């Protein structure tokens, strides 16, 4: 009877540790409970029992977040690898139909996802929950714990645990409708008359990805050494939609070379200038190293081929 009691206690303690790790990674009691498929009161009981057992608190309670104490950080470092190994063994003895796949919450620009990742989804054994948006919004969701990973060109400054690993660098180019009369512009480019090149571009109807003109501004400052004096006629947070609109109408924009060439092969879009200096935009795989497992990081690296 004593052995059975000791076994039951050890099982309960393992649940305490599982709950502790989930809270640590999610930074939130409700989200941890959802991940473990238990109620929030049960998760709270597990945490309280573990803190009582250890004799000190493991998290500081903030209004919307649980922040690990120094003791919590040390405990997490010591137990996370063992618990992940135990979980792996546990899953290997479960019936396949009963296995619960881990979930990865990924944020990415729709254009990048469609162009670069859709064909490589088979490299992700986990369940993948994808959110689309523009870079600064996705990074904000990452810092708030609503996403596990973000692929984008934005980086969060002065965030201690955030990691930004380069994925690829795209070249920025100016595009227009293939039927647009750009003979004067091409002559100016051949003559390297940059003053006239800028004047011609400023007269066009512009499409922008965001109201901060991020891509246009980077191209402009690289090639003209100043910020663009442009008031875009259209702001559309989807580069594919911008290219489709230009292909069916008129106007110009600055987009990534890989998207421009994809649409150029379809016959409606032409790259009219690559700039005198190469303007580039780097995409990063971003994550909070204190909240995601090594296994999930490796899955995402395989997806983007870092």
Secondary structure, 3 states (H helix, E strand, C coil): CHHHHHHHHHHHHHHHHHHHHHHHHHCCHHHHHHHHCCCHHHHHHHHHHHHHHHCCCCEEEECCEEEECHHHHHHHHHHHHHHHHHHHHHHHCCCHHHCCCCEEEEEECHHHHHHHHHHHHHHCCCEEEEEECCHHHHHHHHHCCCCCEEEECCCCCCCCCEEEEEEEEEEEEEEEECCCCCHHHHHHHHCCCHHHHHHHHHCCCEEECCCCCHHHHHHHHHHHCCCCCCCCCEECCCHHHHHHHHHHCCCEEEEEHHHHHHHHCCCCEEEEECCCCCCEEEEEEEEECCCCCHHHHHHHHHHHCC
